[in-house]
Amino acid sequence: MIGVFGGTFDPVHFGHLRAALEVKESLGLSQVRLIPSAQPPHRDQPGVSADSRLHMLELAVAGQPDFAVDNRELLRAGRSYMIDTLQSLRQDFPEQSLLLIIGMDAFAKLESWYRWQQLFDFAHVIVMTRPNYQPPSLTAFLAARHQQQLATLTIKKSGCLFFLPITALDISATAIRTIFAQQRNPKYLLPDAVIDYINQHNLYR
Protein backbone atom coordinates (compact mmCIF):
# COMPACT_ATOMS: atom_id res chain seq x y z
CA MET A 1 0.00 0.00 0.00
CA ILE A 2 1.28 3.42 -1.00
CA GLY A 3 0.37 6.62 0.81
CA VAL A 4 -0.19 9.80 -1.20
CA PHE A 5 0.50 12.95 0.83
CA GLY A 6 0.05 16.21 -1.08
CA GLY A 7 0.52 19.81 -0.06
CA THR A 8 2.19 23.08 -0.88
CA PHE A 9 4.95 22.36 1.67
CA ASP A 10 5.63 26.10 1.94
CA PRO A 11 7.76 25.20 3.83
CA VAL A 12 7.70 21.52 4.85
CA HIS A 13 7.79 21.14 8.64
CA PHE A 14 7.69 18.52 11.37
CA GLY A 15 3.89 18.58 11.44
CA HIS A 16 3.85 17.23 7.89
CA LEU A 17 6.63 14.73 8.46
CA ARG A 18 5.41 13.35 11.78
CA ALA A 19 1.87 12.93 10.44
CA ALA A 20 3.13 11.07 7.37
CA LEU A 21 5.24 8.78 9.54
CA GLU A 22 2.38 7.96 11.93
CA VAL A 23 0.05 7.14 9.04
CA LYS A 24 2.70 4.96 7.43
CA GLU A 25 3.29 2.99 10.62
CA SER A 26 -0.39 2.74 11.61
CA LEU A 27 -1.45 1.41 8.21
CA GLY A 28 1.66 -0.60 7.39
CA LEU A 29 2.35 1.33 4.19
CA SER A 30 5.31 0.32 2.06
CA GLN A 31 5.90 3.94 1.05
CA VAL A 32 4.58 7.48 1.41
CA ARG A 33 4.88 9.69 -1.65
CA LEU A 34 5.06 13.39 -0.74
CA ILE A 35 3.76 15.43 -3.66
CA PRO A 36 4.25 19.21 -3.71
CA SER A 37 1.47 21.08 -5.48
CA ALA A 38 2.35 23.44 -8.33
CA GLN A 39 -0.91 25.43 -8.54
CA PRO A 40 -3.22 24.46 -5.66
CA PRO A 41 -6.82 25.14 -6.73
CA HIS A 42 -8.24 25.72 -3.23
CA ARG A 43 -5.71 28.11 -1.67
CA ASP A 44 -3.37 30.99 -2.42
CA GLN A 45 -0.34 30.34 -4.58
CA PRO A 46 2.78 29.36 -2.62
CA GLY A 47 5.11 32.19 -1.66
CA VAL A 48 8.31 30.62 -3.01
CA SER A 49 9.15 28.82 -6.23
CA ALA A 50 8.25 25.23 -6.96
CA ASP A 51 11.92 24.35 -7.24
CA SER A 52 12.63 25.72 -3.76
CA ARG A 53 9.71 23.86 -2.19
CA LEU A 54 10.78 20.66 -3.93
CA HIS A 55 14.38 21.02 -2.76
CA MET A 56 13.33 21.72 0.84
CA LEU A 57 11.17 18.60 0.78
CA GLU A 58 14.05 16.52 -0.56
CA LEU A 59 16.31 17.83 2.21
CA ALA A 60 13.66 17.09 4.84
CA VAL A 61 13.25 13.41 3.94
CA ALA A 62 16.86 12.58 3.10
CA GLY A 63 17.73 9.38 4.96
CA GLN A 64 14.08 8.25 5.21
CA PRO A 65 13.98 5.57 2.48
CA ASP A 66 10.25 4.88 2.75
CA PHE A 67 9.43 8.54 2.01
CA ALA A 68 9.60 9.44 -1.69
CA VAL A 69 9.40 12.97 -3.05
CA ASP A 70 7.23 12.96 -6.18
CA ASN A 71 7.38 15.97 -8.51
CA ARG A 72 4.67 14.96 -11.00
CA GLU A 73 2.40 17.90 -10.16
CA LEU A 74 5.26 20.34 -10.70
CA LEU A 75 5.86 18.87 -14.15
CA ARG A 76 2.20 19.09 -15.16
CA ALA A 77 0.82 22.31 -16.65
CA GLY A 78 -2.25 23.98 -15.18
CA ARG A 79 -3.87 23.59 -11.80
CA SER A 80 -2.81 20.70 -9.58
CA TYR A 81 -5.96 18.61 -9.35
CA MET A 82 -5.62 15.52 -7.17
CA ILE A 83 -7.78 13.43 -9.49
CA ASP A 84 -5.15 13.86 -12.24
CA THR A 85 -2.39 12.92 -9.81
CA LEU A 86 -4.17 9.76 -8.67
CA GLN A 87 -4.88 8.71 -12.25
CA SER A 88 -1.19 9.10 -13.04
CA LEU A 89 -0.15 7.16 -9.93
CA ARG A 90 -2.58 4.36 -10.77
CA GLN A 91 -0.87 3.99 -14.13
CA ASP A 92 2.51 3.72 -12.39
CA PHE A 93 1.30 1.36 -9.65
CA PRO A 94 -1.55 -0.69 -11.17
CA GLU A 95 -1.42 -3.46 -8.57
CA GLN A 96 -0.96 -1.37 -5.42
CA SER A 97 -3.57 0.07 -3.09
CA LEU A 98 -3.29 3.87 -3.10
CA LEU A 99 -4.23 5.80 0.02
CA LEU A 100 -4.84 9.54 -0.29
CA ILE A 101 -3.91 11.10 3.07
CA ILE A 102 -5.67 14.36 4.00
CA GLY A 103 -6.36 16.36 7.13
CA MET A 104 -9.71 17.34 8.60
CA ASP A 105 -9.56 20.83 7.08
CA ALA A 106 -9.18 19.33 3.62
CA PHE A 107 -11.89 16.75 4.27
CA ALA A 108 -14.34 19.49 5.26
CA LYS A 109 -13.90 20.94 1.74
CA LEU A 110 -13.63 17.61 -0.09
CA GLU A 111 -16.96 17.95 -1.88
CA SER A 112 -15.73 21.16 -3.53
CA TRP A 113 -12.72 19.41 -5.08
CA TYR A 114 -12.63 18.90 -8.83
CA ARG A 115 -14.24 15.53 -9.70
CA TRP A 116 -14.05 14.62 -6.02
CA GLN A 117 -16.25 11.54 -6.22
CA GLN A 118 -13.88 9.97 -8.74
CA LEU A 119 -11.03 10.13 -6.22
CA PHE A 120 -12.47 6.94 -4.76
CA ASP A 121 -12.13 5.19 -8.11
CA PHE A 122 -8.36 5.40 -7.78
CA ALA A 123 -7.61 5.47 -4.04
CA HIS A 124 -8.84 5.05 -0.50
CA VAL A 125 -9.20 8.37 1.33
CA ILE A 126 -7.57 8.45 4.76
CA VAL A 127 -8.59 11.38 6.96
CA MET A 128 -6.19 12.21 9.79
CA THR A 129 -8.02 13.11 12.98
CA ARG A 130 -7.20 13.85 16.58
CA PRO A 131 -7.56 11.02 19.11
CA ASN A 132 -11.18 10.39 20.25
CA TYR A 133 -12.52 12.38 17.30
CA GLN A 134 -16.06 11.52 16.27
CA PRO A 135 -16.64 11.69 12.50
CA PRO A 136 -19.29 14.18 11.40
CA SER A 137 -22.53 13.27 9.71
CA LEU A 138 -21.67 12.01 6.26
CA THR A 139 -23.53 12.36 3.00
CA ALA A 140 -24.93 9.15 1.54
CA PHE A 141 -22.04 8.91 -0.93
CA LEU A 142 -19.39 9.12 1.80
CA ALA A 143 -21.31 7.03 4.32
CA ALA A 144 -21.47 4.17 1.84
CA ARG A 145 -17.68 4.18 1.61
CA HIS A 146 -16.88 4.71 5.29
CA GLN A 147 -15.01 1.76 6.80
CA GLN A 148 -14.00 1.16 10.41
CA GLN A 149 -11.86 -1.94 9.89
CA LEU A 150 -8.29 -1.48 8.69
CA ALA A 151 -8.34 -4.91 7.05
CA THR A 152 -10.77 -3.63 4.41
CA LEU A 153 -8.10 -1.30 3.08
CA THR A 154 -5.87 -4.25 2.24
CA ILE A 155 -8.61 -6.18 0.44
CA LYS A 156 -9.51 -3.41 -2.02
CA LYS A 157 -7.25 -1.12 -4.04
CA SER A 158 -9.53 1.90 -3.68
CA GLY A 159 -12.98 3.12 -2.74
CA CYS A 160 -12.94 3.36 1.07
CA LEU A 161 -13.11 6.28 3.49
CA PHE A 162 -11.26 5.80 6.77
CA PHE A 163 -10.73 8.12 9.74
CA LEU A 164 -7.34 7.58 11.36
CA PRO A 165 -6.46 9.16 14.73
CA ILE A 166 -2.92 10.50 14.97
CA THR A 167 -1.11 12.68 17.49
CA ALA A 168 -0.70 15.57 15.07
CA LEU A 169 1.75 18.34 15.91
CA ASP A 170 0.06 21.74 15.87
CA ILE A 171 2.59 23.43 13.60
CA SER A 172 1.59 25.96 10.96
CA ALA A 173 3.52 26.81 7.80
CA THR A 174 1.95 30.27 7.98
CA ALA A 175 3.36 30.78 11.48
CA ILE A 176 6.77 29.53 10.33
CA ARG A 177 6.82 32.02 7.46
CA THR A 178 6.01 34.79 9.94
CA ILE A 179 8.87 33.68 12.20
CA PHE A 180 11.31 33.94 9.29
CA ALA A 181 9.87 37.30 8.23
CA GLN A 182 10.40 38.61 11.76
CA GLN A 183 13.89 37.09 11.86
CA ARG A 184 13.09 34.96 14.89
CA ASN A 185 14.40 31.44 15.53
CA PRO A 186 12.32 28.63 13.92
CA LYS A 187 14.38 25.79 15.40
CA TYR A 188 12.46 22.62 16.42
CA LEU A 189 9.58 23.45 14.05
CA LEU A 190 11.22 22.11 10.89
CA PRO A 191 14.40 20.21 9.98
CA ASP A 192 17.70 22.04 10.40
CA ALA A 193 18.60 21.33 6.76
CA VAL A 194 15.44 23.16 5.65
CA ILE A 195 16.18 26.09 7.98
CA ASP A 196 19.68 26.35 6.51
CA TYR A 197 18.30 26.30 2.96
CA ILE A 198 15.77 29.05 3.76
CA ASN A 199 18.46 31.22 5.33
CA GLN A 200 20.93 30.63 2.51
CA HIS A 201 18.39 31.63 -0.13
CA ASN A 202 16.81 34.42 1.93
CA LEU A 203 13.29 32.99 1.62
CA TYR A 204 10.18 34.27 3.45
CA ARG A 205 11.76 37.64 4.22
KOLLUMNU-882080 format. One record per residue (C-alpha): chain; residue in three letters; x, y, z. Coordinates in steps of 0.5 Angstrom, whole numbers, plus 500, padded with zeros to 3 digits. Layout:
<rs>
<r><ch>A</ch><aa>ALA</aa><c1>X</c1><c2>Y</c2><c3>Z</c3></r>
...
</rs>
This chain:
<rs>
<r><ch>A</ch><aa>MET</aa><c1>500</c1><c2>500</c2><c3>500</c3></r>
<r><ch>A</ch><aa>ILE</aa><c1>503</c1><c2>507</c2><c3>498</c3></r>
<r><ch>A</ch><aa>GLY</aa><c1>501</c1><c2>513</c2><c3>502</c3></r>
<r><ch>A</ch><aa>VAL</aa><c1>500</c1><c2>520</c2><c3>498</c3></r>
<r><ch>A</ch><aa>PHE</aa><c1>501</c1><c2>526</c2><c3>502</c3></r>
<r><ch>A</ch><aa>GLY</aa><c1>500</c1><c2>532</c2><c3>498</c3></r>
<r><ch>A</ch><aa>GLY</aa><c1>501</c1><c2>540</c2><c3>500</c3></r>
<r><ch>A</ch><aa>THR</aa><c1>504</c1><c2>546</c2><c3>498</c3></r>
<r><ch>A</ch><aa>PHE</aa><c1>510</c1><c2>545</c2><c3>503</c3></r>
<r><ch>A</ch><aa>ASP</aa><c1>511</c1><c2>552</c2><c3>504</c3></r>
<r><ch>A</ch><aa>PRO</aa><c1>516</c1><c2>550</c2><c3>508</c3></r>
<r><ch>A</ch><aa>VAL</aa><c1>515</c1><c2>543</c2><c3>510</c3></r>
<r><ch>A</ch><aa>HIS</aa><c1>516</c1><c2>542</c2><c3>517</c3></r>
<r><ch>A</ch><aa>PHE</aa><c1>515</c1><c2>537</c2><c3>523</c3></r>
<r><ch>A</ch><aa>GLY</aa><c1>508</c1><c2>537</c2><c3>523</c3></r>
<r><ch>A</ch><aa>HIS</aa><c1>508</c1><c2>534</c2><c3>516</c3></r>
<r><ch>A</ch><aa>LEU</aa><c1>513</c1><c2>529</c2><c3>517</c3></r>
<r><ch>A</ch><aa>ARG</aa><c1>511</c1><c2>527</c2><c3>524</c3></r>
<r><ch>A</ch><aa>ALA</aa><c1>504</c1><c2>526</c2><c3>521</c3></r>
<r><ch>A</ch><aa>ALA</aa><c1>506</c1><c2>522</c2><c3>515</c3></r>
<r><ch>A</ch><aa>LEU</aa><c1>510</c1><c2>518</c2><c3>519</c3></r>
<r><ch>A</ch><aa>GLU</aa><c1>505</c1><c2>516</c2><c3>524</c3></r>
<r><ch>A</ch><aa>VAL</aa><c1>500</c1><c2>514</c2><c3>518</c3></r>
<r><ch>A</ch><aa>LYS</aa><c1>505</c1><c2>510</c2><c3>515</c3></r>
<r><ch>A</ch><aa>GLU</aa><c1>507</c1><c2>506</c2><c3>521</c3></r>
<r><ch>A</ch><aa>SER</aa><c1>499</c1><c2>505</c2><c3>523</c3></r>
<r><ch>A</ch><aa>LEU</aa><c1>497</c1><c2>503</c2><c3>516</c3></r>
<r><ch>A</ch><aa>GLY</aa><c1>503</c1><c2>499</c2><c3>515</c3></r>
<r><ch>A</ch><aa>LEU</aa><c1>505</c1><c2>503</c2><c3>508</c3></r>
<r><ch>A</ch><aa>SER</aa><c1>511</c1><c2>501</c2><c3>504</c3></r>
<r><ch>A</ch><aa>GLN</aa><c1>512</c1><c2>508</c2><c3>502</c3></r>
<r><ch>A</ch><aa>VAL</aa><c1>509</c1><c2>515</c2><c3>503</c3></r>
<r><ch>A</ch><aa>ARG</aa><c1>510</c1><c2>519</c2><c3>497</c3></r>
<r><ch>A</ch><aa>LEU</aa><c1>510</c1><c2>527</c2><c3>499</c3></r>
<r><ch>A</ch><aa>ILE</aa><c1>508</c1><c2>531</c2><c3>493</c3></r>
<r><ch>A</ch><aa>PRO</aa><c1>508</c1><c2>538</c2><c3>493</c3></r>
<r><ch>A</ch><aa>SER</aa><c1>503</c1><c2>542</c2><c3>489</c3></r>
<r><ch>A</ch><aa>ALA</aa><c1>505</c1><c2>547</c2><c3>483</c3></r>
<r><ch>A</ch><aa>GLN</aa><c1>498</c1><c2>551</c2><c3>483</c3></r>
<r><ch>A</ch><aa>PRO</aa><c1>494</c1><c2>549</c2><c3>489</c3></r>
<r><ch>A</ch><aa>PRO</aa><c1>486</c1><c2>550</c2><c3>487</c3></r>
<r><ch>A</ch><aa>HIS</aa><c1>484</c1><c2>551</c2><c3>494</c3></r>
<r><ch>A</ch><aa>ARG</aa><c1>489</c1><c2>556</c2><c3>497</c3></r>
<r><ch>A</ch><aa>ASP</aa><c1>493</c1><c2>562</c2><c3>495</c3></r>
<r><ch>A</ch><aa>GLN</aa><c1>499</c1><c2>561</c2><c3>491</c3></r>
<r><ch>A</ch><aa>PRO</aa><c1>506</c1><c2>559</c2><c3>495</c3></r>
<r><ch>A</ch><aa>GLY</aa><c1>510</c1><c2>564</c2><c3>497</c3></r>
<r><ch>A</ch><aa>VAL</aa><c1>517</c1><c2>561</c2><c3>494</c3></r>
<r><ch>A</ch><aa>SER</aa><c1>518</c1><c2>558</c2><c3>488</c3></r>
<r><ch>A</ch><aa>ALA</aa><c1>516</c1><c2>550</c2><c3>486</c3></r>
<r><ch>A</ch><aa>ASP</aa><c1>524</c1><c2>549</c2><c3>486</c3></r>
<r><ch>A</ch><aa>SER</aa><c1>525</c1><c2>551</c2><c3>492</c3></r>
<r><ch>A</ch><aa>ARG</aa><c1>519</c1><c2>548</c2><c3>496</c3></r>
<r><ch>A</ch><aa>LEU</aa><c1>522</c1><c2>541</c2><c3>492</c3></r>
<r><ch>A</ch><aa>HIS</aa><c1>529</c1><c2>542</c2><c3>494</c3></r>
<r><ch>A</ch><aa>MET</aa><c1>527</c1><c2>543</c2><c3>502</c3></r>
<r><ch>A</ch><aa>LEU</aa><c1>522</c1><c2>537</c2><c3>502</c3></r>
<r><ch>A</ch><aa>GLU</aa><c1>528</c1><c2>533</c2><c3>499</c3></r>
<r><ch>A</ch><aa>LEU</aa><c1>533</c1><c2>536</c2><c3>504</c3></r>
<r><ch>A</ch><aa>ALA</aa><c1>527</c1><c2>534</c2><c3>510</c3></r>
<r><ch>A</ch><aa>VAL</aa><c1>526</c1><c2>527</c2><c3>508</c3></r>
<r><ch>A</ch><aa>ALA</aa><c1>534</c1><c2>525</c2><c3>506</c3></r>
<r><ch>A</ch><aa>GLY</aa><c1>535</c1><c2>519</c2><c3>510</c3></r>
<r><ch>A</ch><aa>GLN</aa><c1>528</c1><c2>517</c2><c3>510</c3></r>
<r><ch>A</ch><aa>PRO</aa><c1>528</c1><c2>511</c2><c3>505</c3></r>
<r><ch>A</ch><aa>ASP</aa><c1>520</c1><c2>510</c2><c3>505</c3></r>
<r><ch>A</ch><aa>PHE</aa><c1>519</c1><c2>517</c2><c3>504</c3></r>
<r><ch>A</ch><aa>ALA</aa><c1>519</c1><c2>519</c2><c3>497</c3></r>
<r><ch>A</ch><aa>VAL</aa><c1>519</c1><c2>526</c2><c3>494</c3></r>
<r><ch>A</ch><aa>ASP</aa><c1>514</c1><c2>526</c2><c3>488</c3></r>
<r><ch>A</ch><aa>ASN</aa><c1>515</c1><c2>532</c2><c3>483</c3></r>
<r><ch>A</ch><aa>ARG</aa><c1>509</c1><c2>530</c2><c3>478</c3></r>
<r><ch>A</ch><aa>GLU</aa><c1>505</c1><c2>536</c2><c3>480</c3></r>
<r><ch>A</ch><aa>LEU</aa><c1>511</c1><c2>541</c2><c3>479</c3></r>
<r><ch>A</ch><aa>LEU</aa><c1>512</c1><c2>538</c2><c3>472</c3></r>
<r><ch>A</ch><aa>ARG</aa><c1>504</c1><c2>538</c2><c3>470</c3></r>
<r><ch>A</ch><aa>ALA</aa><c1>502</c1><c2>545</c2><c3>467</c3></r>
<r><ch>A</ch><aa>GLY</aa><c1>496</c1><c2>548</c2><c3>470</c3></r>
<r><ch>A</ch><aa>ARG</aa><c1>492</c1><c2>547</c2><c3>476</c3></r>
<r><ch>A</ch><aa>SER</aa><c1>494</c1><c2>541</c2><c3>481</c3></r>
<r><ch>A</ch><aa>TYR</aa><c1>488</c1><c2>537</c2><c3>481</c3></r>
<r><ch>A</ch><aa>MET</aa><c1>489</c1><c2>531</c2><c3>486</c3></r>
<r><ch>A</ch><aa>ILE</aa><c1>484</c1><c2>527</c2><c3>481</c3></r>
<r><ch>A</ch><aa>ASP</aa><c1>490</c1><c2>528</c2><c3>476</c3></r>
<r><ch>A</ch><aa>THR</aa><c1>495</c1><c2>526</c2><c3>480</c3></r>
<r><ch>A</ch><aa>LEU</aa><c1>492</c1><c2>520</c2><c3>483</c3></r>
<r><ch>A</ch><aa>GLN</aa><c1>490</c1><c2>517</c2><c3>475</c3></r>
<r><ch>A</ch><aa>SER</aa><c1>498</c1><c2>518</c2><c3>474</c3></r>
<r><ch>A</ch><aa>LEU</aa><c1>500</c1><c2>514</c2><c3>480</c3></r>
<r><ch>A</ch><aa>ARG</aa><c1>495</c1><c2>509</c2><c3>478</c3></r>
<r><ch>A</ch><aa>GLN</aa><c1>498</c1><c2>508</c2><c3>472</c3></r>
<r><ch>A</ch><aa>ASP</aa><c1>505</c1><c2>507</c2><c3>475</c3></r>
<r><ch>A</ch><aa>PHE</aa><c1>503</c1><c2>503</c2><c3>481</c3></r>
<r><ch>A</ch><aa>PRO</aa><c1>497</c1><c2>499</c2><c3>478</c3></r>
<r><ch>A</ch><aa>GLU</aa><c1>497</c1><c2>493</c2><c3>483</c3></r>
<r><ch>A</ch><aa>GLN</aa><c1>498</c1><c2>497</c2><c3>489</c3></r>
<r><ch>A</ch><aa>SER</aa><c1>493</c1><c2>500</c2><c3>494</c3></r>
<r><ch>A</ch><aa>LEU</aa><c1>493</c1><c2>508</c2><c3>494</c3></r>
<r><ch>A</ch><aa>LEU</aa><c1>492</c1><c2>512</c2><c3>500</c3></r>
<r><ch>A</ch><aa>LEU</aa><c1>490</c1><c2>519</c2><c3>499</c3></r>
<r><ch>A</ch><aa>ILE</aa><c1>492</c1><c2>522</c2><c3>506</c3></r>
<r><ch>A</ch><aa>ILE</aa><c1>489</c1><c2>529</c2><c3>508</c3></r>
<r><ch>A</ch><aa>GLY</aa><c1>487</c1><c2>533</c2><c3>514</c3></r>
<r><ch>A</ch><aa>MET</aa><c1>481</c1><c2>535</c2><c3>517</c3></r>
<r><ch>A</ch><aa>ASP</aa><c1>481</c1><c2>542</c2><c3>514</c3></r>
<r><ch>A</ch><aa>ALA</aa><c1>482</c1><c2>539</c2><c3>507</c3></r>
<r><ch>A</ch><aa>PHE</aa><c1>476</c1><c2>534</c2><c3>509</c3></r>
<r><ch>A</ch><aa>ALA</aa><c1>471</c1><c2>539</c2><c3>511</c3></r>
<r><ch>A</ch><aa>LYS</aa><c1>472</c1><c2>542</c2><c3>503</c3></r>
<r><ch>A</ch><aa>LEU</aa><c1>473</c1><c2>535</c2><c3>500</c3></r>
<r><ch>A</ch><aa>GLU</aa><c1>466</c1><c2>536</c2><c3>496</c3></r>
<r><ch>A</ch><aa>SER</aa><c1>469</c1><c2>542</c2><c3>493</c3></r>
<r><ch>A</ch><aa>TRP</aa><c1>475</c1><c2>539</c2><c3>490</c3></r>
<r><ch>A</ch><aa>TYR</aa><c1>475</c1><c2>538</c2><c3>482</c3></r>
<r><ch>A</ch><aa>ARG</aa><c1>472</c1><c2>531</c2><c3>481</c3></r>
<r><ch>A</ch><aa>TRP</aa><c1>472</c1><c2>529</c2><c3>488</c3></r>
<r><ch>A</ch><aa>GLN</aa><c1>467</c1><c2>523</c2><c3>488</c3></r>
<r><ch>A</ch><aa>GLN</aa><c1>472</c1><c2>520</c2><c3>483</c3></r>
<r><ch>A</ch><aa>LEU</aa><c1>478</c1><c2>520</c2><c3>488</c3></r>
<r><ch>A</ch><aa>PHE</aa><c1>475</c1><c2>514</c2><c3>490</c3></r>
<r><ch>A</ch><aa>ASP</aa><c1>476</c1><c2>510</c2><c3>484</c3></r>
<r><ch>A</ch><aa>PHE</aa><c1>483</c1><c2>511</c2><c3>484</c3></r>
<r><ch>A</ch><aa>ALA</aa><c1>485</c1><c2>511</c2><c3>492</c3></r>
<r><ch>A</ch><aa>HIS</aa><c1>482</c1><c2>510</c2><c3>499</c3></r>
<r><ch>A</ch><aa>VAL</aa><c1>482</c1><c2>517</c2><c3>503</c3></r>
<r><ch>A</ch><aa>ILE</aa><c1>485</c1><c2>517</c2><c3>510</c3></r>
<r><ch>A</ch><aa>VAL</aa><c1>483</c1><c2>523</c2><c3>514</c3></r>
<r><ch>A</ch><aa>MET</aa><c1>488</c1><c2>524</c2><c3>520</c3></r>
<r><ch>A</ch><aa>THR</aa><c1>484</c1><c2>526</c2><c3>526</c3></r>
<r><ch>A</ch><aa>ARG</aa><c1>486</c1><c2>528</c2><c3>533</c3></r>
<r><ch>A</ch><aa>PRO</aa><c1>485</c1><c2>522</c2><c3>538</c3></r>
<r><ch>A</ch><aa>ASN</aa><c1>478</c1><c2>521</c2><c3>541</c3></r>
<r><ch>A</ch><aa>TYR</aa><c1>475</c1><c2>525</c2><c3>535</c3></r>
<r><ch>A</ch><aa>GLN</aa><c1>468</c1><c2>523</c2><c3>533</c3></r>
<r><ch>A</ch><aa>PRO</aa><c1>467</c1><c2>523</c2><c3>525</c3></r>
<r><ch>A</ch><aa>PRO</aa><c1>461</c1><c2>528</c2><c3>523</c3></r>
<r><ch>A</ch><aa>SER</aa><c1>455</c1><c2>527</c2><c3>519</c3></r>
<r><ch>A</ch><aa>LEU</aa><c1>457</c1><c2>524</c2><c3>513</c3></r>
<r><ch>A</ch><aa>THR</aa><c1>453</c1><c2>525</c2><c3>506</c3></r>
<r><ch>A</ch><aa>ALA</aa><c1>450</c1><c2>518</c2><c3>503</c3></r>
<r><ch>A</ch><aa>PHE</aa><c1>456</c1><c2>518</c2><c3>498</c3></r>
<r><ch>A</ch><aa>LEU</aa><c1>461</c1><c2>518</c2><c3>504</c3></r>
<r><ch>A</ch><aa>ALA</aa><c1>457</c1><c2>514</c2><c3>509</c3></r>
<r><ch>A</ch><aa>ALA</aa><c1>457</c1><c2>508</c2><c3>504</c3></r>
<r><ch>A</ch><aa>ARG</aa><c1>465</c1><c2>508</c2><c3>503</c3></r>
<r><ch>A</ch><aa>HIS</aa><c1>466</c1><c2>509</c2><c3>511</c3></r>
<r><ch>A</ch><aa>GLN</aa><c1>470</c1><c2>504</c2><c3>514</c3></r>
<r><ch>A</ch><aa>GLN</aa><c1>472</c1><c2>502</c2><c3>521</c3></r>
<r><ch>A</ch><aa>GLN</aa><c1>476</c1><c2>496</c2><c3>520</c3></r>
<r><ch>A</ch><aa>LEU</aa><c1>483</c1><c2>497</c2><c3>517</c3></r>
<r><ch>A</ch><aa>ALA</aa><c1>483</c1><c2>490</c2><c3>514</c3></r>
<r><ch>A</ch><aa>THR</aa><c1>478</c1><c2>493</c2><c3>509</c3></r>
<r><ch>A</ch><aa>LEU</aa><c1>484</c1><c2>497</c2><c3>506</c3></r>
<r><ch>A</ch><aa>THR</aa><c1>488</c1><c2>492</c2><c3>504</c3></r>
<r><ch>A</ch><aa>ILE</aa><c1>483</c1><c2>488</c2><c3>501</c3></r>
<r><ch>A</ch><aa>LYS</aa><c1>481</c1><c2>493</c2><c3>496</c3></r>
<r><ch>A</ch><aa>LYS</aa><c1>485</c1><c2>498</c2><c3>492</c3></r>
<r><ch>A</ch><aa>SER</aa><c1>481</c1><c2>504</c2><c3>493</c3></r>
<r><ch>A</ch><aa>GLY</aa><c1>474</c1><c2>506</c2><c3>495</c3></r>
<r><ch>A</ch><aa>CYS</aa><c1>474</c1><c2>507</c2><c3>502</c3></r>
<r><ch>A</ch><aa>LEU</aa><c1>474</c1><c2>513</c2><c3>507</c3></r>
<r><ch>A</ch><aa>PHE</aa><c1>477</c1><c2>512</c2><c3>514</c3></r>
<r><ch>A</ch><aa>PHE</aa><c1>479</c1><c2>516</c2><c3>519</c3></r>
<r><ch>A</ch><aa>LEU</aa><c1>485</c1><c2>515</c2><c3>523</c3></r>
<r><ch>A</ch><aa>PRO</aa><c1>487</c1><c2>518</c2><c3>529</c3></r>
<r><ch>A</ch><aa>ILE</aa><c1>494</c1><c2>521</c2><c3>530</c3></r>
<r><ch>A</ch><aa>THR</aa><c1>498</c1><c2>525</c2><c3>535</c3></r>
<r><ch>A</ch><aa>ALA</aa><c1>499</c1><c2>531</c2><c3>530</c3></r>
<r><ch>A</ch><aa>LEU</aa><c1>503</c1><c2>537</c2><c3>532</c3></r>
<r><ch>A</ch><aa>ASP</aa><c1>500</c1><c2>543</c2><c3>532</c3></r>
<r><ch>A</ch><aa>ILE</aa><c1>505</c1><c2>547</c2><c3>527</c3></r>
<r><ch>A</ch><aa>SER</aa><c1>503</c1><c2>552</c2><c3>522</c3></r>
<r><ch>A</ch><aa>ALA</aa><c1>507</c1><c2>554</c2><c3>516</c3></r>
<r><ch>A</ch><aa>THR</aa><c1>504</c1><c2>561</c2><c3>516</c3></r>
<r><ch>A</ch><aa>ALA</aa><c1>507</c1><c2>562</c2><c3>523</c3></r>
<r><ch>A</ch><aa>ILE</aa><c1>514</c1><c2>559</c2><c3>521</c3></r>
<r><ch>A</ch><aa>ARG</aa><c1>514</c1><c2>564</c2><c3>515</c3></r>
<r><ch>A</ch><aa>THR</aa><c1>512</c1><c2>570</c2><c3>520</c3></r>
<r><ch>A</ch><aa>ILE</aa><c1>518</c1><c2>567</c2><c3>524</c3></r>
<r><ch>A</ch><aa>PHE</aa><c1>523</c1><c2>568</c2><c3>519</c3></r>
<r><ch>A</ch><aa>ALA</aa><c1>520</c1><c2>575</c2><c3>516</c3></r>
<r><ch>A</ch><aa>GLN</aa><c1>521</c1><c2>577</c2><c3>524</c3></r>
<r><ch>A</ch><aa>GLN</aa><c1>528</c1><c2>574</c2><c3>524</c3></r>
<r><ch>A</ch><aa>ARG</aa><c1>526</c1><c2>570</c2><c3>530</c3></r>
<r><ch>A</ch><aa>ASN</aa><c1>529</c1><c2>563</c2><c3>531</c3></r>
<r><ch>A</ch><aa>PRO</aa><c1>525</c1><c2>557</c2><c3>528</c3></r>
<r><ch>A</ch><aa>LYS</aa><c1>529</c1><c2>552</c2><c3>531</c3></r>
<r><ch>A</ch><aa>TYR</aa><c1>525</c1><c2>545</c2><c3>533</c3></r>
<r><ch>A</ch><aa>LEU</aa><c1>519</c1><c2>547</c2><c3>528</c3></r>
<r><ch>A</ch><aa>LEU</aa><c1>522</c1><c2>544</c2><c3>522</c3></r>
<r><ch>A</ch><aa>PRO</aa><c1>529</c1><c2>540</c2><c3>520</c3></r>
<r><ch>A</ch><aa>ASP</aa><c1>535</c1><c2>544</c2><c3>521</c3></r>
<r><ch>A</ch><aa>ALA</aa><c1>537</c1><c2>543</c2><c3>514</c3></r>
<r><ch>A</ch><aa>VAL</aa><c1>531</c1><c2>546</c2><c3>511</c3></r>
<r><ch>A</ch><aa>ILE</aa><c1>532</c1><c2>552</c2><c3>516</c3></r>
<r><ch>A</ch><aa>ASP</aa><c1>539</c1><c2>553</c2><c3>513</c3></r>
<r><ch>A</ch><aa>TYR</aa><c1>537</c1><c2>553</c2><c3>506</c3></r>
<r><ch>A</ch><aa>ILE</aa><c1>532</c1><c2>558</c2><c3>508</c3></r>
<r><ch>A</ch><aa>ASN</aa><c1>537</c1><c2>562</c2><c3>511</c3></r>
<r><ch>A</ch><aa>GLN</aa><c1>542</c1><c2>561</c2><c3>505</c3></r>
<r><ch>A</ch><aa>HIS</aa><c1>537</c1><c2>563</c2><c3>500</c3></r>
<r><ch>A</ch><aa>ASN</aa><c1>534</c1><c2>569</c2><c3>504</c3></r>
<r><ch>A</ch><aa>LEU</aa><c1>527</c1><c2>566</c2><c3>503</c3></r>
<r><ch>A</ch><aa>TYR</aa><c1>520</c1><c2>569</c2><c3>507</c3></r>
<r><ch>A</ch><aa>ARG</aa><c1>524</c1><c2>575</c2><c3>508</c3></r>
</rs>
